[in-house]
Amino acid sequence: MEELVLALKTTLGKKGMQDCDIERLADYIMSFFGYTDAVIDNRLTSEDRDVFYMLEEEGLVTTTEEEVHLKKGKMWRIHYWILKKDQIFRLAAIPEEKAREVDEVASIYDSMSKDVWVRETNSQLL
């Protein structure tokens, strides 16, 4: 749980998510996984699935599928969400100062005026 909270702070925290929300999200995520590293997709609601897609974008979960042949000759696909523990541990190990340093480098683009982006776009059109 601690590592998940730290990994979420490294990824979503730098995008502005508050610590209290990150802790609730970590608890929410762990309520699905418990002591395993896979969750069957059928168990999720559409709202849950949206959260899992967001986590997939951040690199914290991935998907896999299994094909099962039924007695009637049909094939059944089962989709799973897999917790990427190695990535979570890696993100949790990043010191907070290093994460801030990366944010400062990325913030260069945020500090640029919108006119710069418009100018570049207009010059490409010419």
Number of C-alpha atoms within 10 A of each C-alpha: 12 11 16 23 22 25 24 24 23 22 19 19 17 14 10 9 13 12 15 9 13 19 18 12 16 19 15 13 18 16 10 16 15 12 8 10 15 19 17 16 17 11 11 14 9 10 9 14 15 12 15 21 17 13 18 17 11 15 15 23 20 17 17 12 12 9 10 12 10 9 7 6 8 9 11 11 11 13 16 18 20 19 22 16 14 10 16 20 16 12 22 20 13 13 12 13 9 11 16 13 12 12 14 12 10 11 11 9 11 10 8 10 9 10 9 10 11 10 11 10 11 10 8 7 7 5
